[in-house]
């Protein structure tokens, strides 16, 4: 027979925390490391590589299989394997936590810290509050949208409206972060909000390209990292993971398209269609300001 013991992990409600401690702290460390790597946006093949390397350095015989929604890790010889199943959700890329996690993993794998200490440090990283506050996050949405508008050739009017749309989407992101049910429809709702705000501003203020402002405001919703990771997984032969992420990105684009179409249609029915306006280009040197802001 293959694996003799199948041990399923049950959620405790705390994101990223390993619910059930394994008997061996080295196994618990490897599982917690894999879950945190996955939760902070690491590609599946990279998560497998790190977990396998950690098992080798910690004198564990292990086989690891990672998908976008689960992690299987089997420890020990085939005849007496103990297999763990972790149910996970694809996470957003968090470079700050990934950097701290890499430091912890490096110390443990080099023998500077033991596995038990590394496990506690991983749990501390998982439970740490966000490094940036709500105000800074909202400002970042506005800067990203405004800078993207300049890259796309927008003038001062388009940039200001795009930044306002970015602030609105940032506020919506903070709201949905507290309500998981609303977070599932965040992208179409945000796209609807962007289209409605751009059309309303074009009708009541005018003098700028509403479509360009809307497109720039939506730039923060484009799943660029998801697409990059998906292509990398497909290139590395992780077809199931790469296809799943690619499908997720496609769904995001469909959600954006649906939200924009609905927003433009409803806003047009209420206040009328917005006439197209050509942009007034800014001097070339302003592209450097946009680059610094982004």
N, C-alpha and C positions, 0 to 999 in steps of 0.2 A: 504494500500500500504506500501511497505518497504521504501527504500530510495527515497526521493522526489527530491533531487538535486544532480546531478552528475557534479562535477567541475573538469575539466582536467587541469593539469599543463602543461605549454609549456616551452620548453627549452630556455635558454638565451645564451647558449654557454659556460658558466662557470661551470666547473665540480663541483658537490656537492652543488651548491648554490640553495636555494629554490627560484624558479622564481617568483611565485605569493604569496605575503604575505597574510596570512589568517586574517580575521577581528579580531580574538582573538589572542594575542601574545602567549598564552599558546598552542593553536593549531599549530601555526606556528613553535614554538619551538619543539613540538613533531614530526612534519613532517620533519623538518630539521635534528633532531636527528636520526630519522629512516633512512633517505637518507644517511647521513654520515656514520652511522654504517654499512649499506649495502655496501657502496662504499669502505670501508676500510677492507672488507673481513669478516665481522661478519656473522655467520650462520643465516639462516632465522628464526629458532625458537628462537634464542637468541635476534634477532632484534624485534620480536613480543613481547617477554617478557619485554624488556626494554621499548618499546613504551607503552605497556599496563600499566606497573608500573608508567611511567611518567604521563600518563593520570590520573591514580588513585591518585597520589600525588598532581596533579594540579587541582583536583576536576572536572575532565572531564569524561563523560561517552563515552567510545570508544570501538570499535571493530576493530581489526587490522588483516590483512591477507597479508603475505609477500611471494613472489616467487622470484626466481633468477633474474627476469626481471621486476618486478613491485611491488608496495606497495599500498594496498588499506587500507584506514583508514576512518571509519565512526564515526562521533561524534554526540552525543545527543541521546535522546530516539528514538526508532525505528520509531515512527510515524512522526518524524520531523528531521530525520537524515540529516546531510550534509556529503557527501562522497567525499573524495579526492583520485585521482589516480595519482601516481607518476611513470613515466616510468624510470626505472633504468637499469644499466648494471652491471653485476658481476664485482667487483673490486678486485684488488690485495691486499693481506694482508699488512697493514701498521700499525705496532705495535706502532710506535711513535705517530701518529695521534690518534690512538685508546686510548692510555693512556691519552692524553690531552683531548680527548672527554669525557672520563670517569670522569675526574676531573670536567669538566664543568657541566656534568649531575648530578654529586653528589652534587655539590653546589646548583644547582637549586632545586633538589628534596628535599634537606634538608632545603630549605627556606632561604639559605644564599644569594642567588642572585635571582632576578626576571626573568621571562621567556624572557622578551625583551632583557635583558643583556645577558642571556644565548644564545639567538638566534644570537646576534652580535658576540659573542665569537666563536660559531660554524662556522659562515661564515668566521671569521678570520682564523680559523684552516684550512678550506677548501681552502682558497686563499693563505695560507702561502707557500713560496717556499720550495722545498725539503730540508730535513735536511742534506743530503749528496750531495756532488758535483759529477760531472761526473767522475773525475779521481778516486775518492774513490770507486764509484760503479764499474768501470771497474776493479780495483784492486781486489775488492771483488769477482767478477766472477773468476778471475785467482786463488785466494786463495781457493775458494770453489772447483774448478776443480782439482787443485793440491792436496789438502788434500784428496778428494775422491779417487784419484788415489792411494795414499799411503794406504788408508783403503782397497782398492781392491788388494793390494799386488804388486803395481807397483814399479819399480826401478827409479833411478834418471832420466834416459832418458824418461821414460813414464810420469813422473811427470812434467818435463819441457815442453814436448809437450802438455800435458793436460792443463797446465797453459796458454800456448800460445793460445790454442783453446778457453779457457775461456775468454781471453782478446778479441779475435775476436768476440765471441758471445756477450760480453759486449758492444763492439763498435756497433754491429748490433742492440742491444737493445736500445742504445741511439739514433740511427738513426731512428728506427721505432717509437720511442716515439713521434717524431715530425710529422710523416706521418701515420695517422690512416689507410689508405688503405693498406700500407705495413705491419702495425702491425697485420693485420688479417692473414697474411701468415708467421708471424715471426718464429713460431716453425718449420715448414718444411724447410724454408730457412736456419735457424740456424743449423738444423740437416744436411742439405746438405753441409753447410760450414764446419762443424766439420768433416764429413766423408771425404771431399775432402782434407782438411788440413792434417788430420792424414795419409791418403794414400800418399799424396805428400811428407810429411816428412819421411814416411817409405821408400819411393822409393829413395829419394835423400840423406837422412842422414843415415837411417838404424840403426840397433843395438838395437832396442826397439820394443815392441809390439804395433803396430799401433791400433789394435782393442781395447786394454785396454785403450790407451790414448783417443781414440774417445769416448768410453763409459764414461770415467771420465769427459771429456769435456761436455758431454750431461747431466751430473747429475743436472746442474742448470736448465734444462728444465723440469725435472720430476715434474708433478703436485702433489706433496706430500700433500700440504695443502688443495688442492681442494678435493683430495681423502678422507682425514681425515674429512673435513667438510661434505662431502657427506655421509659418513658412520654415522656421528653423526646425521645428519638430518633424515636419514632412521631409525635410532634407536629411534628417538624421534617421529616417526610417520609422519613426513613431507615427504610423499612419492614422491610428484611431484617435490619438490625442490631437494631432495636427488637424485632422478633419473636423473634430469636435470644436476646436477653437476657431477654425475658419468658418464653420457654420454659425458659431456664436457671433462672430464679427458681421456676417451677412445678416443675421437677425437684427443686430444693432442698426445697420444701414437701412434695413426695411422699416424699423421703428422710426428712425429719423425721417425717412421719406413720408411715412404715413402721418406723422405729427405735423410736418411742414404742409402737406397737402390739405389736411383738415384745418390747420390754422389759417392758411390763406383763403380757403373756401368760406369758412365761417366769418372771418373778418371782412372779406370782400362783400358778403351778403349783408353785413350790418352797416359798414361805413363806405362801401364802394371800392372799386378797384383802384390800386395805386399806380399812377402813371410812371413810366420809366424815365429816369433822370441820369444823364451822363455825369461821371465823377469829375471833380476838379483836382487834378494830380498835385501832390506836394513835391517840394524840392527833393532831389536825390539824397541829400545828406540826412534827411529824416529817416531813411531806412536804417541808419546806425542807431538812432534812438529806439526804433522798434525792436532791433536786435537785442539791445541792452535790456529793454523791458521784458522781452520774452525769456 
